[in-house]
Amino acid sequence: MKDKRAANRLLTLCQIVVGLAVAAGLGWIGTRLYGYAQARAGYRQIAGSYTAAQPSGAESQDTQAAGGLAVDFAALQAAYPDAVAWLQMDDLPDINYPVMQADDNNYYLRRAPDGTHSDPGSLFVDCANFGVTDPYVLIYGHHMQDGSMFAGLLNYQDEAFYREGSGCFTLYTPEGARRYQIFAVQFADDTSPLYTLGFVQDEAFDAFLQQAKAGSLYDTGVSVGAGDQVLSLSTCATVGGEGKLIVSAKYIGGE
């Protein structure tokens, strides 16, 4: 009887431990989902406050337009001084975010544009870039489980998705709207040459771009050379952070 009572107590204890673990797990999931929802709502509010559909032919000193979007940079930068641009992708409407830049590449990894903690973080330009018109610019964003931030870039691994869309996006800046066309999509790791910055537009830069184009998952048919200004979008290839996906595009007009 004593052995049976002991076994029952052990079983009850195990059930309590399992129940607590399940409750803790569900609580963690709930907290994460709530955080994602808050972040999405925050970005919707920012977009609603500082961007608008641009009427045809209308443009002012503080609002720049291409592709139908106007960004009020005077107000945006007054609220978020680190905002340097706004990214809007033709084929991925959910990628419609302000782009930040800090003195290091860790600051906006887990911070919203206002500097508060946020698991999705912000899109941000590499701190080594002097501006978004450098010969080669890198913009980073998380691959979030809820599909937000740069998660949508993974669609470009499918050549059919690329062919069916425009393959273009717009980077809005205080000086004007800049249009880009994607010329390469590839998987990489942290040691990839694609994370090299500081180029000037010379033969070495041309060789770098030809290597980037040759490494694409498919031939986009878009040529690129040393005379082009290039911007790469980088995100994790998986939600878990294993590997990188890099989408590279060249400037095709605007400003």
PyRosetta script that sets phi, psi and omega in degrees:
from pyrosetta import init, pose_from_sequence

init()
pose = pose_from_sequence("MKDKRAANRLLTLCQIVVGLAVAAGLGWIGTRLYGYAQARAGYRQIAGSYTAAQPSGAESQDTQAAGGLAVDFAALQAAYPDAVAWLQMDDLPDINYPVMQADDNNYYLRRAPDGTHSDPGSLFVDCANFGVTDPYVLIYGHHMQDGSMFAGLLNYQDEAFYREGSGCFTLYTPEGARRYQIFAVQFADDTSPLYTLGFVQDEAFDAFLQQAKAGSLYDTGVSVGAGDQVLSLSTCATVGGEGKLIVSAKYIGGE")
pose.set_psi(1, -42.0)
pose.set_omega(1, 179.4)
pose.set_phi(2, -60.4)
pose.set_psi(2, -43.5)
pose.set_omega(2, 179.6)
pose.set_phi(3, -62.3)
pose.set_psi(3, -38.0)
pose.set_omega(3, -179.3)
pose.set_phi(4, -67.4)
pose.set_psi(4, -41.8)
pose.set_omega(4, 179.1)
pose.set_phi(5, -65.1)
pose.set_psi(5, -39.1)
pose.set_omega(5, 178.8)
pose.set_phi(6, -63.9)
pose.set_psi(6, -41.9)
pose.set_omega(6, 179.0)
pose.set_phi(7, -63.5)
pose.set_psi(7, -40.0)
pose.set_omega(7, 179.3)
pose.set_phi(8, -65.5)
pose.set_psi(8, -40.6)
pose.set_omega(8, 178.2)
pose.set_phi(9, -63.6)
pose.set_psi(9, -40.5)
pose.set_omega(9, 179.4)
pose.set_phi(10, -64.3)
pose.set_psi(10, -41.7)
pose.set_omega(10, 178.9)
pose.set_phi(11, -63.1)
pose.set_psi(11, -43.5)
pose.set_omega(11, 179.1)
pose.set_phi(12, -62.1)
pose.set_psi(12, -42.6)
pose.set_omega(12, 179.1)
pose.set_phi(13, -61.4)
pose.set_psi(13, -43.2)
pose.set_omega(13, 179.3)
pose.set_phi(14, -62.7)
pose.set_psi(14, -40.7)
pose.set_omega(14, 179.4)
pose.set_phi(15, -64.1)
pose.set_psi(15, -39.0)
pose.set_omega(15, 178.4)
pose.set_phi(16, -64.8)
pose.set_psi(16, -44.9)
pose.set_omega(16, -179.4)
pose.set_phi(17, -61.9)
pose.set_psi(17, -45.8)
pose.set_omega(17, 179.2)
pose.set_phi(18, -62.5)
pose.set_psi(18, -42.2)
pose.set_omega(18, 179.7)
pose.set_phi(19, -61.9)
pose.set_psi(19, -42.1)
pose.set_omega(19, 178.2)
pose.set_phi(20, -64.8)
pose.set_psi(20, -40.3)
pose.set_omega(20, 179.6)
pose.set_phi(21, -63.8)
pose.set_psi(21, -43.3)
pose.set_omega(21, 178.6)
pose.set_phi(22, -62.9)
pose.set_psi(22, -44.2)
pose.set_omega(22, -179.6)
pose.set_phi(23, -62.4)
pose.set_psi(23, -41.2)
pose.set_omega(23, 178.8)
pose.set_phi(24, -64.6)
pose.set_psi(24, -41.4)
pose.set_omega(24, 179.1)
pose.set_phi(25, -63.5)
pose.set_psi(25, -44.3)
pose.set_omega(25, 178.5)
pose.set_phi(26, -64.9)
pose.set_psi(26, -36.9)
pose.set_omega(26, 177.8)
pose.set_phi(27, -64.6)
pose.set_psi(27, -40.1)
pose.set_omega(27, 179.0)
pose.set_phi(28, -64.7)
pose.set_psi(28, -44.3)
pose.set_omega(28, 178.8)
pose.set_phi(29, -62.5)
pose.set_psi(29, -44.0)
pose.set_omega(29, 179.6)
pose.set_phi(30, -61.3)
pose.set_psi(30, -40.9)
pose.set_omega(30, 178.6)
pose.set_phi(31, -63.5)
pose.set_psi(31, -42.5)
pose.set_omega(31, 179.2)
pose.set_phi(32, -63.6)
pose.set_psi(32, -46.0)
pose.set_omega(32, -179.6)
pose.set_phi(33, -62.7)
pose.set_psi(33, -39.6)
pose.set_omega(33, 177.4)
pose.set_phi(34, -63.2)
pose.set_psi(34, -40.5)
pose.set_omega(34, 177.9)
pose.set_phi(35, -63.2)
pose.set_psi(35, -42.1)
pose.set_omega(35, 177.5)
pose.set_phi(36, -61.7)
pose.set_psi(36, -44.9)
pose.set_omega(36, -179.2)
pose.set_phi(37, -62.8)
pose.set_psi(37, -41.0)
pose.set_omega(37, 177.9)
pose.set_phi(38, -61.9)
pose.set_psi(38, -42.9)
pose.set_omega(38, -179.2)
pose.set_phi(39, -63.9)
pose.set_psi(39, -44.0)
pose.set_omega(39, 178.4)
pose.set_phi(40, -60.2)
pose.set_psi(40, -44.1)
pose.set_omega(40, 179.7)
pose.set_phi(41, -63.5)
pose.set_psi(41, -38.8)
pose.set_omega(41, 178.9)
pose.set_phi(42, -62.9)
pose.set_psi(42, -43.3)
pose.set_omega(42, 179.6)
pose.set_phi(43, -70.1)
pose.set_psi(43, -34.8)
pose.set_omega(43, 175.6)
pose.set_phi(44, -62.2)
pose.set_psi(44, -39.6)
pose.set_omega(44, 179.8)
pose.set_phi(45, -65.8)
pose.set_psi(45, -41.5)
pose.set_omega(45, 178.5)
pose.set_phi(46, -62.9)
pose.set_psi(46, -45.8)
pose.set_omega(46, 179.5)
pose.set_phi(47, -61.5)
pose.set_psi(47, -41.9)
pose.set_omega(47, -179.9)
pose.set_phi(48, -67.2)
pose.set_psi(48, -28.2)
pose.set_omega(48, -176.9)
pose.set_phi(49, -84.9)
pose.set_psi(49, -32.0)
pose.set_omega(49, -169.7)
pose.set_phi(50, -122.4)
pose.set_psi(50, -1.1)
pose.set_omega(50, 176.0)
pose.set_phi(51, -130.8)
pose.set_psi(51, 157.8)
pose.set_omega(51, 178.5)
pose.set_phi(52, -158.2)
pose.set_psi(52, 158.4)
pose.set_omega(52, 173.1)
pose.set_phi(53, -63.2)
pose.set_psi(53, 131.0)
pose.set_omega(53, -175.8)
pose.set_phi(54, -88.5)
pose.set_psi(54, 118.8)
pose.set_omega(54, 175.5)
pose.set_phi(55, -61.5)
pose.set_psi(55, 144.4)
pose.set_omega(55, -179.0)
pose.set_phi(56, -57.8)
pose.set_psi(56, 127.5)
pose.set_omega(56, 176.0)
pose.set_phi(57, 82.6)
pose.set_psi(57, -4.2)
pose.set_omega(57, -178.4)
pose.set_phi(58, -100.0)
pose.set_psi(58, 126.7)
pose.set_omega(58, 178.1)
pose.set_phi(59, -157.7)
pose.set_psi(59, 138.3)
pose.set_omega(59, 178.8)
pose.set_phi(60, -122.0)
pose.set_psi(60, 178.0)
pose.set_omega(60, -178.1)
pose.set_phi(61, -60.7)
pose.set_psi(61, -34.7)
pose.set_omega(61, -174.0)
pose.set_phi(62, -99.2)
pose.set_psi(62, -4.8)
pose.set_omega(62, 177.5)
pose.set_phi(63, -125.4)
pose.set_psi(63, 127.6)
pose.set_omega(63, -179.5)
pose.set_phi(64, -116.4)
pose.set_psi(64, 142.7)
pose.set_omega(64, -173.3)
pose.set_phi(65, -134.3)
pose.set_psi(65, 145.3)
pose.set_omega(65, 166.8)
pose.set_phi(66, -163.9)
pose.set_psi(66, 139.9)
pose.set_omega(66, -179.2)
pose.set_phi(67, 68.5)
pose.set_psi(67, 17.7)
pose.set_omega(67, 172.6)
pose.set_phi(68, 90.6)
pose.set_psi(68, 5.9)
pose.set_omega(68, -179.3)
pose.set_phi(69, -114.3)
pose.set_psi(69, 135.7)
pose.set_omega(69, 174.1)
pose.set_phi(70, -114.3)
pose.set_psi(70, 134.1)
pose.set_omega(70, 179.6)
pose.set_phi(71, -118.2)
pose.set_psi(71, 124.7)
pose.set_omega(71, 178.0)
pose.set_phi(72, -87.1)
pose.set_psi(72, 88.6)
pose.set_omega(72, -175.6)
pose.set_phi(73, -70.7)
pose.set_psi(73, -30.1)
pose.set_omega(73, 178.2)
pose.set_phi(74, -59.5)
pose.set_psi(74, -47.0)
pose.set_omega(74, 179.7)
pose.set_phi(75, -72.6)
pose.set_psi(75, -41.0)
pose.set_omega(75, -178.8)
pose.set_phi(76, -59.8)
pose.set_psi(76, -46.7)
pose.set_omega(76, -177.6)
pose.set_phi(77, -75.7)
pose.set_psi(77, -23.1)
pose.set_omega(77, 173.2)
pose.set_phi(78, -66.8)
pose.set_psi(78, -37.0)
pose.set_omega(78, 179.5)
pose.set_phi(79, -82.6)
pose.set_psi(79, -37.0)
pose.set_omega(79, -175.9)
pose.set_phi(80, -133.1)
pose.set_psi(80, 87.3)
pose.set_omega(80, -172.8)
pose.set_phi(81, -59.4)
pose.set_psi(81, -23.1)
pose.set_omega(81, -179.0)
pose.set_phi(82, -84.9)
pose.set_psi(82, -0.8)
pose.set_omega(82, 179.3)
pose.set_phi(83, -71.9)
pose.set_psi(83, 122.9)
pose.set_omega(83, -178.4)
pose.set_phi(84, -113.5)
pose.set_psi(84, -14.5)
pose.set_omega(84, -176.8)
pose.set_phi(85, -165.5)
pose.set_psi(85, 177.3)
pose.set_omega(85, 174.0)
pose.set_phi(86, -137.4)
pose.set_psi(86, 131.2)
pose.set_omega(86, -177.4)
pose.set_phi(87, -109.1)
pose.set_psi(87, 129.8)
pose.set_omega(87, 176.0)
pose.set_phi(88, -134.9)
pose.set_psi(88, 125.1)
pose.set_omega(88, -177.3)
pose.set_phi(89, -103.9)
pose.set_psi(89, 133.1)
pose.set_omega(89, -178.4)
pose.set_phi(90, -59.8)
pose.set_psi(90, -48.7)
pose.set_omega(90, -170.8)
pose.set_phi(91, -86.7)
pose.set_psi(91, -9.6)
pose.set_omega(91, -177.4)
pose.set_phi(92, -132.2)
pose.set_psi(92, 80.9)
pose.set_omega(92, -174.1)
pose.set_phi(93, -56.9)
pose.set_psi(93, -25.6)
pose.set_omega(93, -179.9)
pose.set_phi(94, -70.5)
pose.set_psi(94, -20.3)
pose.set_omega(94, 176.4)
pose.set_phi(95, -86.8)
pose.set_psi(95, 92.0)
pose.set_omega(95, -175.1)
pose.set_phi(96, -150.9)
pose.set_psi(96, 79.2)
pose.set_omega(96, -167.1)
pose.set_phi(97, -135.7)
pose.set_psi(97, 155.0)
pose.set_omega(97, 167.5)
pose.set_phi(98, -69.5)
pose.set_psi(98, 153.5)
pose.set_omega(98, 178.7)
pose.set_phi(99, -118.3)
pose.set_psi(99, 125.6)
pose.set_omega(99, -175.3)
pose.set_phi(100, -103.5)
pose.set_psi(100, 169.2)
pose.set_omega(100, 170.1)
pose.set_phi(101, -152.1)
pose.set_psi(101, 129.8)
pose.set_omega(101, 179.6)
pose.set_phi(102, -120.6)
pose.set_psi(102, -177.9)
pose.set_omega(102, -179.3)
pose.set_phi(103, -77.7)
pose.set_psi(103, -11.8)
pose.set_omega(103, 175.1)
pose.set_phi(104, -143.5)
pose.set_psi(104, 164.6)
pose.set_omega(104, -175.1)
pose.set_phi(105, -89.2)
pose.set_psi(105, 8.2)
pose.set_omega(105, 178.2)
pose.set_phi(106, -99.3)
pose.set_psi(106, -25.1)
pose.set_omega(106, -169.1)
pose.set_phi(107, -57.2)
pose.set_psi(107, -49.1)
pose.set_omega(107, -175.2)
pose.set_phi(108, -93.7)
pose.set_psi(108, 10.3)
pose.set_omega(108, 176.0)
pose.set_phi(109, -61.0)
pose.set_psi(109, -40.6)
pose.set_omega(109, -178.6)
pose.set_phi(110, -131.4)
pose.set_psi(110, 35.8)
pose.set_omega(110, 176.9)
pose.set_phi(111, -131.3)
pose.set_psi(111, 140.2)
pose.set_omega(111, 172.5)
pose.set_phi(112, -73.3)
pose.set_psi(112, 170.0)
pose.set_omega(112, 179.1)
pose.set_phi(113, -55.2)
pose.set_psi(113, -26.7)
pose.set_omega(113, 179.3)
pose.set_phi(114, -85.9)
pose.set_psi(114, 2.7)
pose.set_omega(114, 176.9)
pose.set_phi(115, 89.9)
pose.set_psi(115, -4.6)
pose.set_omega(115, 178.2)
pose.set_phi(116, -78.8)
pose.set_psi(116, 157.9)
pose.set_omega(116, -179.2)
pose.set_phi(117, -62.8)
pose.set_psi(117, 136.7)
pose.set_omega(117, 177.5)
pose.set_phi(118, -157.0)
pose.set_psi(118, 122.5)
pose.set_omega(118, -179.0)
pose.set_phi(119, -57.8)
pose.set_psi(119, -40.9)
pose.set_omega(119, 178.6)
pose.set_phi(120, -68.8)
pose.set_psi(120, -17.5)
pose.set_omega(120, -179.1)
pose.set_phi(121, 64.4)
pose.set_psi(121, -152.3)
pose.set_omega(121, -179.9)
pose.set_phi(122, -133.7)
pose.set_psi(122, 159.4)
pose.set_omega(122, 166.2)
pose.set_phi(123, -72.0)
pose.set_psi(123, 139.8)
pose.set_omega(123, -179.5)
pose.set_phi(124, -149.5)
pose.set_psi(124, 148.8)
pose.set_omega(124, 176.7)
pose.set_phi(125, -82.7)
pose.set_psi(125, 142.6)
pose.set_omega(125, 177.6)
pose.set_phi(126, -54.3)
pose.set_psi(126, 136.5)
pose.set_omega(126, -177.0)
pose.set_phi(127, -64.4)
pose.set_psi(127, -19.2)
pose.set_omega(127, -179.9)
pose.set_phi(128, -80.2)
pose.set_psi(128, -13.1)
pose.set_omega(128, 176.0)
pose.set_phi(129, -76.4)
pose.set_psi(129, 136.8)
pose.set_omega(129, 178.1)
pose.set_phi(130, -83.0)
pose.set_psi(130, -19.1)
pose.set_omega(130, 178.8)
pose.set_phi(131, -178.1)
pose.set_psi(131, 171.1)
pose.set_omega(131, -176.6)
pose.set_phi(132, -78.7)
pose.set_psi(132, -1.1)
pose.set_omega(132, 175.9)
pose.set_phi(133, -105.7)
pose.set_psi(133, 9.6)
pose.set_omega(133, 171.1)
pose.set_phi(134, -52.5)
pose.set_psi(134, 155.8)
pose.set_omega(134, 177.3)
pose.set_phi(135, -51.9)
pose.set_psi(135, -38.2)
pose.set_omega(135, 179.1)
pose.set_phi(136, -136.3)
pose.set_psi(136, 124.6)
pose.set_omega(136, -175.8)
pose.set_phi(137, -123.6)
pose.set_psi(137, 141.2)
pose.set_omega(137, 176.5)
pose.set_phi(138, -115.7)
pose.set_psi(138, 131.6)
pose.set_omega(138, 172.7)
pose.set_phi(139, -122.0)
pose.set_psi(139, 130.2)
pose.set_omega(139, -177.2)
pose.set_phi(140, -108.3)
pose.set_psi(140, 150.6)
pose.set_omega(140, 173.9)
pose.set_phi(141, -159.1)
pose.set_psi(141, 150.0)
pose.set_omega(141, -179.0)
pose.set_phi(142, -73.6)
pose.set_psi(142, 153.0)
pose.set_omega(142, 169.7)
pose.set_phi(143, -97.4)
pose.set_psi(143, 95.2)
pose.set_omega(143, -173.0)
pose.set_phi(144, -89.2)
pose.set_psi(144, 148.2)
pose.set_omega(144, -176.7)
pose.set_phi(145, -63.7)
pose.set_psi(145, -26.6)
pose.set_omega(145, -179.9)
pose.set_phi(146, -87.4)
pose.set_psi(146, 5.7)
pose.set_omega(146, 177.5)
pose.set_phi(147, 87.3)
pose.set_psi(147, 4.4)
pose.set_omega(147, -177.8)
pose.set_phi(148, -86.3)
pose.set_psi(148, -179.5)
pose.set_omega(148, -177.8)
pose.set_phi(149, 56.5)
pose.set_psi(149, -124.7)
pose.set_omega(149, -176.1)
pose.set_phi(150, -96.5)
pose.set_psi(150, 13.3)
pose.set_omega(150, -179.3)
pose.set_phi(151, -57.3)
pose.set_psi(151, -36.2)
pose.set_omega(151, -177.7)
pose.set_phi(152, -62.6)
pose.set_psi(152, -20.9)
pose.set_omega(152, 179.8)
pose.set_phi(153, -58.9)
pose.set_psi(153, -24.7)
pose.set_omega(153, -179.4)
pose.set_phi(154, -62.8)
pose.set_psi(154, -19.4)
pose.set_omega(154, 176.2)
pose.set_phi(155, -60.7)
pose.set_psi(155, -27.9)
pose.set_omega(155, -176.4)
pose.set_phi(156, -74.2)
pose.set_psi(156, -7.4)
pose.set_omega(156, 173.3)
pose.set_phi(157, -69.6)
pose.set_psi(157, -16.5)
pose.set_omega(157, 177.9)
pose.set_phi(158, -92.7)
pose.set_psi(158, 112.6)
pose.set_omega(158, -178.1)
pose.set_phi(159, -58.2)
pose.set_psi(159, -36.9)
pose.set_omega(159, -179.6)
pose.set_phi(160, -61.0)
pose.set_psi(160, -38.4)
pose.set_omega(160, 178.2)
pose.set_phi(161, -62.2)
pose.set_psi(161, -43.2)
pose.set_omega(161, 178.9)
pose.set_phi(162, -62.2)
pose.set_psi(162, -46.0)
pose.set_omega(162, -176.3)
pose.set_phi(163, -65.9)
pose.set_psi(163, -32.7)
pose.set_omega(163, -176.4)
pose.set_phi(164, -77.6)
pose.set_psi(164, -17.9)
pose.set_omega(164, -179.1)
pose.set_phi(165, -105.4)
pose.set_psi(165, -168.1)
pose.set_omega(165, 178.5)
pose.set_phi(166, -84.2)
pose.set_psi(166, -23.7)
pose.set_omega(166, -175.6)
pose.set_phi(167, 67.8)
pose.set_psi(167, 22.0)
pose.set_omega(167, -175.9)
pose.set_phi(168, -126.3)
pose.set_psi(168, 161.3)
pose.set_omega(168, 172.3)
pose.set_phi(169, -150.3)
pose.set_psi(169, 168.1)
pose.set_omega(169, -179.6)
pose.set_phi(170, -120.6)
pose.set_psi(170, 132.8)
pose.set_omega(170, 171.9)
pose.set_phi(171, -109.1)
pose.set_psi(171, 111.3)
pose.set_omega(171, 178.8)
pose.set_phi(172, -87.2)
pose.set_psi(172, 135.9)
pose.set_omega(172, 178.5)
pose.set_phi(173, -131.8)
pose.set_psi(173, 166.8)
pose.set_omega(173, 176.7)
pose.set_phi(174, -60.1)
pose.set_psi(174, -23.3)
pose.set_omega(174, -178.7)
pose.set_phi(175, -88.8)
pose.set_psi(175, -18.5)
pose.set_omega(175, -179.0)
pose.set_phi(176, 158.1)
pose.set_psi(176, 179.4)
pose.set_omega(176, -178.8)
pose.set_phi(177, -100.9)
pose.set_psi(177, 131.0)
pose.set_omega(177, -175.2)
pose.set_phi(178, -116.1)
pose.set_psi(178, 125.4)
pose.set_omega(178, -179.6)
pose.set_phi(179, -95.8)
pose.set_psi(179, 139.6)
pose.set_omega(179, -179.8)
pose.set_phi(180, -129.5)
pose.set_psi(180, 147.3)
pose.set_omega(180, 176.5)
pose.set_phi(181, -120.4)
pose.set_psi(181, 129.3)
pose.set_omega(181, -177.6)
pose.set_phi(182, -70.3)
pose.set_psi(182, 131.4)
pose.set_omega(182, 177.3)
pose.set_phi(183, -118.8)
pose.set_psi(183, -11.9)
pose.set_omega(183, -179.5)
pose.set_phi(184, -155.4)
pose.set_psi(184, 143.5)
pose.set_omega(184, 176.1)
pose.set_phi(185, -135.1)
pose.set_psi(185, 125.0)
pose.set_omega(185, -176.6)
pose.set_phi(186, -154.7)
pose.set_psi(186, 155.6)
pose.set_omega(186, 173.2)
pose.set_phi(187, -90.3)
pose.set_psi(187, 146.5)
pose.set_omega(187, -176.6)
pose.set_phi(188, -152.9)
pose.set_psi(188, -173.9)
pose.set_omega(188, 171.7)
pose.set_phi(189, -133.6)
pose.set_psi(189, -177.1)
pose.set_omega(189, -173.8)
pose.set_phi(190, -64.9)
pose.set_psi(190, -17.7)
pose.set_omega(190, -179.0)
pose.set_phi(191, -92.1)
pose.set_psi(191, 2.2)
pose.set_omega(191, -176.7)
pose.set_phi(192, -60.5)
pose.set_psi(192, 141.6)
pose.set_omega(192, 173.7)
pose.set_phi(193, -58.6)
pose.set_psi(193, -19.7)
pose.set_omega(193, -179.9)
pose.set_phi(194, -66.3)
pose.set_psi(194, -11.2)
pose.set_omega(194, 175.6)
pose.set_phi(195, -97.0)
pose.set_psi(195, 15.9)
pose.set_omega(195, 176.2)
pose.set_phi(196, -86.9)
pose.set_psi(196, 134.9)
pose.set_omega(196, 178.3)
pose.set_phi(197, -125.0)
pose.set_psi(197, 177.2)
pose.set_omega(197, 177.4)
pose.set_phi(198, 90.7)
pose.set_psi(198, 18.5)
pose.set_omega(198, -178.8)
pose.set_phi(199, -73.5)
pose.set_psi(199, 152.3)
pose.set_omega(199, 161.4)
pose.set_phi(200, -111.8)
pose.set_psi(200, 162.4)
pose.set_omega(200, -174.1)
pose.set_phi(201, -84.1)
pose.set_psi(201, 81.8)
pose.set_omega(201, -177.6)
pose.set_phi(202, -134.1)
pose.set_psi(202, -165.9)
pose.set_omega(202, -177.8)
pose.set_phi(203, -63.5)
pose.set_psi(203, -36.0)
pose.set_omega(203, 178.7)
pose.set_phi(204, -64.5)
pose.set_psi(204, -38.4)
pose.set_omega(204, 177.8)
pose.set_phi(205, -66.8)
pose.set_psi(205, -40.7)
pose.set_omega(205, 178.2)
pose.set_phi(206, -61.0)
pose.set_psi(206, -43.8)
pose.set_omega(206, 179.5)
pose.set_phi(207, -62.4)
pose.set_psi(207, -40.0)
pose.set_omega(207, 177.7)
pose.set_phi(208, -60.4)
pose.set_psi(208, -44.7)
pose.set_omega(208, -178.3)
pose.set_phi(209, -69.1)
pose.set_psi(209, -37.1)
pose.set_omega(209, 178.6)
pose.set_phi(210, -66.9)
pose.set_psi(210, -35.5)
pose.set_omega(210, 176.0)
pose.set_phi(211, -66.3)
pose.set_psi(211, -40.0)
pose.set_omega(211, 178.4)
pose.set_phi(212, -63.0)
pose.set_psi(212, -43.8)
pose.set_omega(212, -179.4)
pose.set_phi(213, -66.5)
pose.set_psi(213, -40.5)
pose.set_omega(213, -179.3)
pose.set_phi(214, -65.7)
pose.set_psi(214, -26.6)
pose.set_omega(214, -178.7)
pose.set_phi(215, -84.9)
pose.set_psi(215, 0.7)
pose.set_omega(215, -178.0)
pose.set_phi(216, -64.8)
pose.set_psi(216, 148.8)
pose.set_omega(216, 178.2)
pose.set_phi(217, -62.5)
pose.set_psi(217, -24.8)
pose.set_omega(217, 177.8)
pose.set_phi(218, -155.2)
pose.set_psi(218, 161.7)
pose.set_omega(218, 179.4)
pose.set_phi(219, -83.0)
pose.set_psi(219, 114.3)
pose.set_omega(219, -179.6)
pose.set_phi(220, -76.9)
pose.set_psi(220, -17.1)
pose.set_omega(220, -176.2)
pose.set_phi(221, 81.4)
pose.set_psi(221, 4.6)
pose.set_omega(221, -179.4)
pose.set_phi(222, -98.4)
pose.set_psi(222, 122.0)
pose.set_omega(222, 179.8)
pose.set_phi(223, -81.1)
pose.set_psi(223, 158.3)
pose.set_omega(223, 179.4)
pose.set_phi(224, -151.9)
pose.set_psi(224, 148.6)
pose.set_omega(224, -179.1)
pose.set_phi(225, -156.7)
pose.set_psi(225, -179.5)
pose.set_omega(225, -173.5)
pose.set_phi(226, -60.1)
pose.set_psi(226, -25.3)
pose.set_omega(226, 179.4)
pose.set_phi(227, -77.1)
pose.set_psi(227, -7.7)
pose.set_omega(227, -178.4)
pose.set_phi(228, -87.6)
pose.set_psi(228, 149.0)
pose.set_omega(228, 168.6)
pose.set_phi(229, -97.1)
pose.set_psi(229, 131.1)
pose.set_omega(229, -168.4)
pose.set_phi(230, -124.0)
pose.set_psi(230, 143.2)
pose.set_omega(230, 178.9)
pose.set_phi(231, -131.7)
pose.set_psi(231, 129.8)
pose.set_omega(231, 177.6)
pose.set_phi(232, -113.9)
pose.set_psi(232, 137.9)
pose.set_omega(232, 176.0)
pose.set_phi(233, -104.0)
pose.set_psi(233, 126.5)
pose.set_omega(233, -174.6)
pose.set_phi(234, -121.5)
pose.set_psi(234, 135.5)
pose.set_omega(234, 174.7)
pose.set_phi(235, -148.1)
pose.set_psi(235, 169.6)
pose.set_omega(235, 176.0)
pose.set_phi(236, -72.3)
pose.set_psi(236, 144.1)
pose.set_omega(236, -178.9)
pose.set_phi(237, -74.9)
pose.set_psi(237, -19.4)
pose.set_omega(237, 178.8)
pose.set_phi(238, -135.8)
pose.set_psi(238, 160.7)
pose.set_omega(238, 176.3)
pose.set_phi(239, -59.9)
pose.set_psi(239, -33.3)
pose.set_omega(239, -179.5)
pose.set_phi(240, -74.3)
pose.set_psi(240, -9.2)
pose.set_omega(240, 176.3)
pose.set_phi(241, 94.8)
pose.set_psi(241, 8.0)
pose.set_omega(241, -178.0)
pose.set_phi(242, -82.3)
pose.set_psi(242, 119.8)
pose.set_omega(242, 178.1)
pose.set_phi(243, 74.7)
pose.set_psi(243, 172.4)
pose.set_omega(243, -178.6)
pose.set_phi(244, -128.6)
pose.set_psi(244, 153.0)
pose.set_omega(244, 168.1)
pose.set_phi(245, -117.5)
pose.set_psi(245, 130.4)
pose.set_omega(245, -178.5)
pose.set_phi(246, -123.9)
pose.set_psi(246, 124.8)
pose.set_omega(246, 178.0)
pose.set_phi(247, -110.7)
pose.set_psi(247, 117.3)
pose.set_omega(247, -175.8)
pose.set_phi(248, -109.4)
pose.set_psi(248, 137.6)
pose.set_omega(248, -176.0)
pose.set_phi(249, -139.8)
pose.set_psi(249, 154.8)
pose.set_omega(249, 178.4)
pose.set_phi(250, -112.7)
pose.set_psi(250, 149.6)
pose.set_omega(250, 179.1)
pose.set_phi(251, -68.9)
pose.set_psi(251, 130.5)
pose.set_omega(251, -177.4)
pose.set_phi(252, -122.3)
pose.set_psi(252, -0.8)
pose.set_omega(252, 176.4)
pose.set_phi(253, 150.8)
pose.set_psi(253, 172.2)
pose.set_omega(253, -178.4)
pose.set_phi(254, 117.1)
pose.set_psi(254, -167.1)
pose.set_omega(254, 179.7)
pose.set_phi(255, 51.9)
pose.dump_pdb("model.pdb")
